Amino acid sequence: MPVVQGYHVPEIENHRVRPNEFNVLLLDLTLDQINTISIHVAMLHDYLDTLGLSSNRIKLHVAASTKTQSLASLEVMNTALKVHEINIELKGDILELASTIDADILLDEIERFTKKEIFKNNDRIAIAHFYNPHFNDLLNSICTGWNIAWNFRDPIWNASWLTNYLELGSLAKKAFDFMDISRNQKYTDDQRNFIRNLSNKISQVSHSKQMLYYTLILLRYAKRHGLKRDDLLFELTYHLNNYYMFISSSLDIFARLINDVYKLGFNTYKSYTLDNKYFLKELGKKRKGLVRIIKLGKYLDWMDWMRQRRNLFAHQSHLYLNPLIRRKRTQLTDAELDAMVEASSDWVMFASMGMSAERINGLKEFKKFQIDLKENHETVVDEIMALDKRNRKTGSIKPVIFFPLRAIEEDHQMLKEIVDRLLDNLTGARTIK
């Protein structure tokens, strides 16, 4: 127990999970692709040095059946890259190498690992099938976790968060570009401000998604190294809450834009959403094409489910995503637990330093609880939410076990799909009179 100026400071065994170095394992890339990644990583490292972050590094590892002269030359020229000769046709050998080098991310371009295998190993390593966007997004998320606005697809020094998420082809950029289109369609200044807010909010969705991916990388690191994850689970729910809020807010801003453009009559203080039946009824009188898009069953179901999850975080506030645990069949006895408690700290020293017997006994009881939780229980599945889900059509409610971390990408894709289609519809609409 730490002592500061004669005071005993309580201590919890909760080591911080904040590695500065991350390992990336590359498979099946061409020499040009490997060279491009290594150059971009070198750019990042030089940029980090200018910011005083010279200990923050991404280390590249290439797995190949044969270490060619070209690969050997790349390895010599780049200190952040190492080539490993293994049988890349054997998935077991690949995973063994990943474990040996403590890999955080594995790029599997030819999709040798099935979705089931990716899920099976997901608690220890992130396996990406596509160089772009998924693999690049994982690398970007590491930089986001370091509080560095950096995009491996378009590296820019001293980028801002807004410019970082306004890359060509992004949803936020598409919304941003719609401001010019809306000017030609005679949108008012207030209406264009809605569009600007939509672009900014979608950028915040992307930022929250990046922070979720970074926190998941830290969780996997903690799992591999046997470190406690309490703080990470706290942060994870914080970023998940933001993610849901920003997605819902993006949809609400779009509803307000449509209401203002087509004068549907919903005032500032009236509650309405994009999927509200009265909102859709009024919009149907003026823009049936927009209504047909919004009323697709998959969109209505997703928006309703998103609202339920957002409300759960907003009004009930899950502190952690809970593991589903159960007691082991073979339990440690009380005597064994007590022996482990006695061996865990120098209790005699605490007594000799003046700590009361009552205080020491309290610490022992807490330690016994911790040991019992660790040794007498096993985790069936990690990071779940037990909640009541309402059926949109019938209104019936049933308890479900939800895996929010598996739905991160799905939620983002649904947001992108519906906003894409709505923006395309508005782009092709007649000039507002």
Protein Blocks (a to p, Z undefined) as FASTA:
>chain_A
ZZeehiacddddddddddfbdcdddehiafklmmmmmmmmmmmmmmmmmnopambccddd
dddfbdcfklmmmmmmpmkbccddddfkbmklmmmmmmmnopabdcdfkomacfklmmmm
mmmoccdfbfblklmmmmmmmmmmnopacdfklgcehiafklmmmcghiaklmmmmmmmm
mmmnopafklmmmmmmmmmmmmmmmmmmmmmmmmmmmmmmmmmnopafklmmmmmmmmmm
mmmmmmmmmmmmmmmmmmmmnonopafklccdfklmklmmmmmmmmmmlmmmmmpmklmm
mmmmmmmmmmmmmmnopabdcddddddfbdcdfklmmmmmmmmpcfklmmmnopafklmm
mmmmmmmmmmmmmmmpccfbgciaddddddfklopacdddddfklmmmmmmmmmmmmmmm
mmmmmmmpccdZZ
